[in-house]
Amino acid sequence: MSAAPATMNAIYYEQYGEFDAVLKQGQQPVPQPKADEVQVRVHAASLNPVDWKFTKGYLKNWVPKTFPAIPGFDVSGVVAAVGADVHDFKVGDEVYGDGGFEGSGSLAEFVVLPASCLSRKPKSLSWEDAASIPLTFLTSYQALVDTAKIKPGAKVVILGGSGGCGTAAIQIAKALGAWVGTTTSAANTDFVKGLGADKAIDYTSQKWDEELKGTEIDAVYDTVGTEGSWESALPLLKKGGVFVGIAGPRKESTADHTHAIIITVAKKGTEQLPVAEKFLAEGKYKPLVSQVFAFTQAQAVEMFNKSASSRTTGKLVMKIQ
């Protein structure tokens, strides 16, 4: 494999704002790996809500961006170079992962990220499918397993079942032997049931807490951050039940219930991405790509707008090369 050039084609922005005004495409320096990092020639990258929220400036007080900024956390591609302290990967390896805040941005021809954020891409997965998995799987797995500690037979409610994290969560919860209720629109009821949901509640015409009244819930996982979801969940949670949210304001715990906010970017996935691979091999998990976009500025704007609409099913992926 030839060495990376000095510059690369990338989607980037130099200020916060509306997508059609600030998203650009052009040449940017190729990032070089530090001692513990890997440089990846990107084949595909997926978009997550955190990406468009950063671009709009909604998260600038949490993690300010250094401009120009390249969006993108999830990536699949081929190792182009490794740092001096990296021994688990070599040039030519097919990999996928989530760079989190430490990655250089995956909507580009090259990205660098810590080796600890990568795993080898399963041969059975396309580049696009592989890029769709990391952040949503890791976030939902950590919410349900690390925080809520769900067990076989647990009753779990997932708010926002048809989005990226929601679709991952339904499959993870079912793979772990839980009963799953979820909210979605009427149009996506069959879709979420096809993923394994035992009960689908149409949020446009039904109140999920009323539909589940009398049900003792072990965990509520809120992927949407809807106003009042914490208050609605409290009467349903059994003693010791857990409410986990990845959006919306933090709420105080009560004596009998636990509330936790999972950081928008999941922890590194070296140990947990293989769990996704195990579920894939067992037929308990499948990547869900709703649309693949071309590597252009116009397509990037369309992809960001679609993600921000919160009306997608599964993941939005950009094919880079």
C-alpha positions as a printed NumPy array, in Angstrom:
array([[  0.   ,   0.   ,   0.   ],
       [  1.372,   3.402,  -0.987],
       [  2.017,   6.043,   1.656],
       [ -0.704,   8.593,   2.334],
       [ -0.462,  11.89 ,   0.408],
       [  0.055,  15.217,   2.151],
       [ -3.545,  16.345,   1.681],
       [ -6.9  ,  14.618,   1.391],
       [-10.467,  15.262,   0.335],
       [-12.718,  15.912,   3.339],
       [-16.047,  17.283,   4.496],
       [-15.351,  20.036,   7.037],
       [-16.676,  23.214,   8.632],
       [-14.924,  26.357,   9.841],
       [-17.713,  27.776,  11.981],
       [-20.956,  26.645,  13.588],
       [-24.194,  27.13 ,  11.716],
       [-26.746,  25.749,   9.274],
       [-25.515,  22.755,   7.314],
       [-25.908,  24.228,   3.832],
       [-24.009,  27.338,   4.917],
       [-21.081,  25.842,   6.829],
       [-20.413,  22.35 ,   5.474],
       [-17.679,  22.423,   2.846],
       [-15.709,  19.904,   0.822],
       [-12.065,  20.372,  -0.072],
       [ -8.47 ,  19.566,   0.72 ],
       [ -7.281,  19.203,   4.302],
       [ -3.949,  17.929,   5.698],
       [ -3.765,  14.169,   6.139],
       [ -3.622,  13.471,   9.914],
       [ -0.559,  11.571,  11.125],
       [ -0.739,   8.923,  13.86 ],
       [  0.834,   9.436,  17.269],
       [  2.568,   6.55 ,  19.027],
       [ -0.67 ,   4.877,  20.175],
       [ -2.745,   5.734,  17.102],
       [ -3.665,   4.169,  13.772],
       [ -4.126,   5.943,  10.459],
       [ -7.025,   4.474,   8.469],
       [ -7.8  ,   4.908,   4.784],
       [-11.548,   5.431,   5.082],
       [-13.982,   3.373,   3.019],
       [-17.196,   4.371,   4.808],
       [-18.317,   6.543,   7.71 ],
       [-21.687,   6.855,   9.421],
       [-23.384,   9.884,  10.909],
       [-24.694,  10.134,  14.461],
       [-26.853,  12.857,  16.053],
       [-23.823,  14.094,  17.979],
       [-22.22 ,  15.047,  14.641],
       [-24.941,  17.446,  13.528],
       [-25.337,  18.822,  17.053],
       [-21.654,  19.743,  17.062],
       [-21.976,  21.345,  13.631],
       [-24.907,  23.475,  14.774],
       [-22.92 ,  24.577,  17.837],
       [-25.314,  23.   ,  20.327],
       [-22.438,  21.273,  22.153],
       [-19.805,  24.003,  21.924],
       [-19.884,  24.71 ,  25.662],
       [-19.295,  21.022,  26.366],
       [-16.541,  20.281,  23.865],
       [-15.465,  23.33 ,  21.804],
       [-14.271,  22.5  ,  18.302],
       [-10.954,  23.556,  16.805],
       [-11.543,  24.729,  13.242],
       [-11.472,  23.506,  10.584],
       [-13.342,  20.527,  12.024],
       [-14.066,  17.284,  10.202],
       [-17.259,  15.533,  11.382],
       [-17.623,  11.811,  11.915],
       [-16.961,   9.323,  14.698],
       [-17.714,   5.929,  13.113],
       [-15.418,   4.506,  10.448],
       [-14.546,   1.411,   8.459],
       [-11.457,   1.137,   6.306],
       [ -7.947,  -0.194,   5.861],
       [ -4.965,   0.524,   8.098],
       [ -2.58 ,   2.858,   6.241],
       [ -0.012,   3.472,   9.025],
       [  0.484,   2.683,  12.71 ],
       [  2.183,   4.507,  15.559],
       [  5.359,   3.208,  17.189],
       [  3.504,   1.704,  20.171],
       [  0.8  ,  -0.072,  18.155],
       [  1.291,  -3.834,  17.893],
       [ -2.243,  -5.182,  17.422],
       [ -2.713,  -3.802,  13.905],
       [ -0.588,  -3.669,  10.781],
       [ -0.798,  -1.896,   7.439],
       [ -3.454,  -3.538,   5.281],
       [ -5.725,  -4.728,   8.103],
       [ -9.432,  -4.165,   7.534],
       [-10.827,  -2.404,  10.613],
       [-13.813,  -0.538,  12.004],
       [-14.411,   1.531,  15.1  ],
       [-15.464,   4.763,  16.773],
       [-12.82 ,   7.43 ,  17.305],
       [-14.863,   9.494,  19.745],
       [-13.359,  12.849,  20.645],
       [ -9.878,  11.466,  20.018],
       [-10.446,  10.736,  16.343],
       [ -9.616,  13.287,  13.667],
       [-13.024,  13.034,  11.918],
       [-14.111,  10.224,   9.61 ],
       [-15.853,  12.098,   6.771],
       [-12.525,  12.214,   4.975],
       [-10.203,  10.003,   2.967],
       [ -8.007,   9.38 ,   6.038],
       [ -8.628,   9.409,   9.776],
       [ -6.424,   8.765,  12.803],
       [ -7.766,   7.325,  16.031],
       [ -6.404,   5.456,  19.043],
       [ -5.739,   1.774,  18.424],
       [ -7.924,   1.106,  21.47 ],
       [-10.942,   2.36 ,  19.497],
       [-10.558,  -0.181,  16.678],
       [-11.475,  -3.779,  16.002],
       [-10.933,  -5.972,  12.94 ],
       [-13.818,  -5.776,  10.512],
       [-15.746,  -9.05 ,  10.208],
       [-15.335, -10.418,   6.676],
       [-19.084, -10.894,   6.428],
       [-19.764,  -7.147,   6.691],
       [-19.666,  -4.596,   3.904],
       [-17.773,  -1.364,   4.54 ],
       [-21.087,   0.468,   4.896],
       [-22.578,  -2.03 ,   7.343],
       [-19.41 ,  -2.063,   9.448],
       [-19.322,   1.742,   9.656],
       [-22.924,   1.799,  10.883],
       [-22.283,  -0.262,  14.016],
       [-19.724,   1.157,  16.482],
       [-21.133,   4.222,  18.251],
       [-24.762,   3.133,  18.432],
       [-23.881,  -0.396,  19.536],
       [-21.373,   0.742,  22.155],
       [-23.639,   3.475,  23.53 ],
       [-26.643,   1.159,  23.818],
       [-24.653,  -1.792,  25.154],
       [-23.043,   0.367,  27.821],
       [-26.422,   1.886,  28.727],
       [-28.2  ,  -1.455,  29.059],
       [-25.422,  -3.682,  30.359],
       [-22.895,  -1.486,  32.169],
       [-25.393,   0.967,  33.667],
       [-28.823,  -0.699,  33.782],
       [-27.306,  -4.18 ,  34.286],
       [-30.229,  -5.926,  32.624],
       [-30.514,  -9.695,  32.975],
       [-32.531, -12.385,  31.175],
       [-36.21 , -11.837,  31.873],
       [-35.824,  -8.124,  32.577],
       [-38.446,  -5.73 ,  31.253],
       [-36.904,  -2.896,  29.261],
       [-38.534,   0.129,  27.636],
       [-36.671,   1.886,  24.828],
       [-37.837,   5.374,  23.918],
       [-37.141,   6.   ,  20.232],
       [-36.907,   2.448,  18.934],
       [-36.45 ,   3.119,  15.225],
       [-33.398,   5.411,  15.392],
       [-29.76 ,   4.344,  15.394],
       [-29.385,   3.763,  19.127],
       [-32.94 ,   2.483,  19.442],
       [-32.566,  -0.22 ,  16.808],
       [-29.282,  -1.284,  18.38 ],
       [-30.845,  -1.347,  21.843],
       [-33.817,  -3.49 ,  20.835],
       [-31.516,  -6.107,  19.359],
       [-29.084,  -6.017,  22.293],
       [-31.873,  -6.33 ,  24.859],
       [-33.448,  -9.262,  23.012],
       [-30.049, -10.949,  22.618],
       [-29.699, -10.706,  26.402],
       [-33.097, -12.306,  26.981],
       [-35.139,  -9.23 ,  27.961],
       [-38.751,  -8.305,  27.252],
       [-38.763,  -5.101,  25.192],
       [-41.315,  -2.36 ,  24.812],
       [-40.543,   0.604,  22.595],
       [-41.964,   3.838,  21.229],
       [-42.052,   4.6  ,  17.526],
       [-44.369,   6.061,  14.907],
       [-47.222,   4.008,  13.48 ],
       [-45.31 ,   3.703,  10.21 ],
       [-42.434,   1.93 ,  11.974],
       [-44.415,  -0.423,  14.215],
       [-43.782,  -3.489,  12.052],
       [-40.145,  -2.452,  11.644],
       [-39.377,  -2.437,  15.382],
       [-41.369,  -5.622,  15.944],
       [-39.253,  -7.207,  13.234],
       [-36.206,  -6.364,  15.335],
       [-37.719,  -8.215,  18.276],
       [-39.755,  -5.626,  20.174],
       [-42.526,  -7.317,  22.156],
       [-44.658,  -4.183,  22.342],
       [-44.589,  -1.17 ,  20.015],
       [-46.285,   2.038,  21.151],
       [-47.203,   4.74 ,  18.63 ],
       [-45.986,   7.948,  20.273],
       [-48.087,  10.076,  17.904],
       [-51.378,   8.739,  19.268],
       [-50.536,   6.965,  22.54 ],
       [-48.831,   7.842,  25.798],
       [-46.241,   5.195,  26.478],
       [-46.514,   5.413,  30.265],
       [-50.271,   4.91 ,  30.125],
       [-49.889,   1.955,  27.764],
       [-47.485,   0.334,  30.229],
       [-49.346,   1.24 ,  33.412],
       [-49.085,  -1.555,  35.964],
       [-45.977,  -3.014,  34.355],
       [-42.958,  -3.175,  36.643],
       [-40.077,  -2.016,  34.464],
       [-36.443,  -2.829,  35.192],
       [-34.964,  -0.204,  32.871],
       [-36.047,   2.692,  30.685],
       [-33.531,   3.725,  28.015],
       [-34.305,   7.158,  26.57 ],
       [-32.575,   7.774,  23.241],
       [-34.698,  10.831,  22.431],
       [-34.614,  13.169,  25.432],
       [-38.319,  13.984,  25.247],
       [-39.548,  16.483,  27.823],
       [-41.04 ,  14.694,  30.815],
       [-39.761,  11.194,  30.053],
       [-38.023,  10.91 ,  33.439],
       [-41.186,  11.907,  35.292],
       [-43.266,   9.489,  33.195],
       [-40.867,   6.642,  33.876],
       [-40.74 ,   6.923,  37.674],
       [-44.134,   5.348,  38.45 ],
       [-43.311,   2.401,  36.171],
       [-39.83 ,   1.568,  37.441],
       [-39.626,  -1.148,  40.071],
       [-37.527,  -0.508,  43.17 ],
       [-33.914,  -0.408,  42.019],
       [-34.987,   0.163,  38.424],
       [-32.809,   2.323,  36.236],
       [-33.567,   5.189,  33.873],
       [-30.748,   5.781,  31.408],
       [-30.806,   8.776,  29.086],
       [-28.416,   9.806,  26.329],
       [-30.176,  13.088,  25.593],
       [-31.84 ,  15.78 ,  27.658],
       [-31.006,  17.274,  31.049],
       [-29.654,  15.22 ,  33.938],
       [-32.197,  14.463,  36.648],
       [-31.586,  13.676,  40.283],
       [-31.817,  10.097,  41.505],
       [-34.568,   9.12 ,  43.901],
       [-34.254,   6.789,  46.863],
       [-35.638,   3.809,  44.973],
       [-34.617,   4.528,  41.4  ],
       [-31.379,   5.28 ,  39.651],
       [-30.963,   7.795,  36.874],
       [-27.852,   8.041,  34.754],
       [-26.824,  10.055,  31.739],
       [-24.517,   8.219,  29.369],
       [-21.963,  10.548,  27.771],
       [-22.971,  11.138,  24.169],
       [-19.778,   9.49 ,  22.971],
       [-19.374,   5.931,  24.202],
       [-16.285,   4.583,  25.902],
       [-13.632,   2.907,  23.764],
       [-14.819,  -0.274,  22.163],
       [-11.863,  -2.664,  22.057],
       [-13.522,  -5.059,  24.486],
       [-17.154,  -4.527,  23.5  ],
       [-17.133,  -4.443,  19.703],
       [-16.323,  -8.189,  19.771],
       [-19.66 ,  -8.611,  21.58 ],
       [-21.337,  -7.097,  18.51 ],
       [-19.386,  -9.531,  16.36 ],
       [-20.572, -12.447,  18.535],
       [-24.196, -11.313,  18.26 ],
       [-23.759, -10.931,  14.487],
       [-22.365, -14.453,  14.156],
       [-25.255, -15.827,  16.227],
       [-27.849, -14.039,  14.094],
       [-28.995, -11.924,  17.05 ],
       [-27.846,  -8.584,  15.653],
       [-27.781,  -6.983,  12.235],
       [-26.594,  -3.582,  11.047],
       [-29.36 ,  -1.335,   9.775],
       [-28.316,   1.12 ,   7.077],
       [-31.243,   3.18 ,   5.858],
       [-29.364,   5.198,   3.211],
       [-25.885,   5.447,   1.695],
       [-24.691,   8.874,   0.534],
       [-22.019,   9.841,  -1.963],
       [-18.892,  11.697,  -0.823],
       [-19.96 ,  15.19 ,  -1.92 ],
       [-20.813,  18.455,  -0.185],
       [-24.411,  18.338,  -1.416],
       [-24.882,  14.793,  -0.165],
       [-23.303,  15.711,   3.17 ],
       [-25.843,  18.517,   3.628],
       [-28.677,  16.115,   2.768],
       [-27.358,  13.513,   5.196],
       [-27.038,  16.035,   8.046],
       [-30.531,  17.393,   7.407],
       [-31.993,  13.906,   7.392],
       [-30.251,  13.007,  10.655],
       [-31.414,  16.231,  12.306],
       [-35.019,  15.513,  11.297],
       [-35.095,  12.557,  13.751],
       [-37.194,  10.677,  11.215],
       [-34.686,   8.069,  10.14 ],
       [-34.732,   4.33 ,  10.669],
       [-31.32 ,   2.862,  11.36 ],
       [-28.126,   4.593,  10.25 ],
       [-27.036,   7.054,   7.56 ],
       [-23.716,   6.173,   5.936],
       [-21.378,   7.98 ,   3.553],
       [-19.321,   5.917,   1.112],
       [-15.907,   7.578,   0.959],
       [-13.947,   5.335,  -1.423]])
